[in-house]
């Protein structure tokens, strides 16, 4: 959960970053939304590309995550 929260930290990245070269993925995703028109195909593709690392990371640590939850429920 902490990884996902850090990955999606929008406000912390939005305030100090003013350069296009140094903005994060979530800020770049927000830049795809236009004020009058939005290309929803590009927005969806960028959202999927942004979600892939989080999904892969979860799949890699899934076993440890389950074991940690199971051990936390055992008393004694």
C-alpha positions, 0 to 999 in steps of 0.5 A: 500500500505504501508503494502505491501511495508513493507511486501516485503522490500527485500533489507532492510532485505537482507543486515543486516541479515546473519543468516538463522534463522532470515531471512524474508519470501522474503529472504527465497523465494529468497533462493529457486531459485538455480543457475543451477536448480529450483524446480518451484513447491516448489517456486510457493507453497512458493509464494502462502503461502507468498501472503496469509497474504497480501490477507487476510489483504486486504479482512479484511480492504477492506471496510475501504479502499473503504470508505477512497477512496470515502471520499477523492474524496468528496470536501467540 
